[in-house]
């Protein structure tokens, strides 16, 4: 997906709360970044050239986390719910 402008009506098609969608998208983006950082942390612990070959096959042209999170949001692939405090 190319990074580009998104029509505001795309964000309003199911739910009128724009801020909710921004937060959901930002949290999904953080999940994507965290999962990728685990992959690159494993790269730092390589001691053998055979392990290095495995990382040569990785796709370094990964899609940007923001674009991927927005694509998932607009395709209705994300589900979220609210944590309700029962003590209040």
C-alpha positions in Angstrom: 0.0 0.0 0.0 1.3 3.4 -0.9 1.3 6.0 1.7 -1.1 8.7 0.7 -4.1 10.8 1.7 -7.2 9.1 3.1 -10.6 10.5 2.6 -12.1 11.4 5.9 -15.4 9.7 5.0 -13.5 6.4 4.9 -12.8 6.8 8.6 -16.4 7.7 9.4 -18.1 4.9 7.5 -18.9 2.6 10.5 -18.2 4.7 13.6 -18.4 8.4 14.0 -15.6 8.5 16.6 -12.5 9.6 14.7 -10.4 9.8 17.8 -11.2 6.2 18.7 -10.0 5.0 15.3 -6.8 7.1 15.6 -6.0 5.4 19.0 -6.8 1.9 17.7 -4.6 2.5 14.6 -1.7 3.9 16.8 -1.9 0.9 19.1 -1.9 -1.5 16.2 1.1 0.3 14.8 2.9 -0.1 18.1 2.2 -3.9 18.0 3.7 -4.1 14.5 6.8 -2.2 15.6 7.2 -4.3 18.7 6.9 -7.6 16.7 9.5 -6.4 14.2 11.9 -5.3 16.9 11.9 -8.8 18.4 13.0 -10.1 15.0 15.9 -7.7 14.8 17.0 -8.4 18.4 17.4 -12.0 17.4 19.7 -10.8 14.6 22.1 -9.3 17.2 22.7 -12.6 18.9 24.0 -14.4 15.8 27.3 -16.3 16.4 27.3 -18.7 13.4 27.2 -18.0 9.7 24.5 -20.6 9.2 22.2 -18.5 11.3 23.2 -15.4 9.3 21.9 -17.1 6.1 18.4 -17.2 7.6 18.4 -13.5 8.0 19.6 -12.9 4.4 16.2 -14.2 3.3 14.3 -11.6 5.3 12.3 -9.0 3.4 13.9 -5.7 4.3 11.4 -3.8 2.2 8.7 -4.1 4.8 5.7 -1.9 4.6 5.6 1.0 7.1 3.8 0.2 10.3 1.6 3.2 10.0 0.5 2.3 6.5 -0.1 -1.3 7.5 -2.2 -0.4 10.5 -4.3 2.0 8.5 -4.9 -0.6 5.8 -6.0 -3.1 8.4 -8.3 -0.5 10.0 -9.9 0.5 6.7 -10.4 -3.1 5.7 -12.2 -3.8 9.0 -9.5 -6.3 10.1 -9.1 -4.9 13.6 -11.3 -5.7 16.6 -11.2 -3.8 19.8 -13.1 -3.6 23.1 -13.1 -1.5 26.2 -11.9 -2.4 29.6 -14.5 -1.4 32.1 -13.5 -0.9 35.7 -16.2 -2.4 37.9 -14.8 -0.8 41.1 -16.2 2.6 40.2 
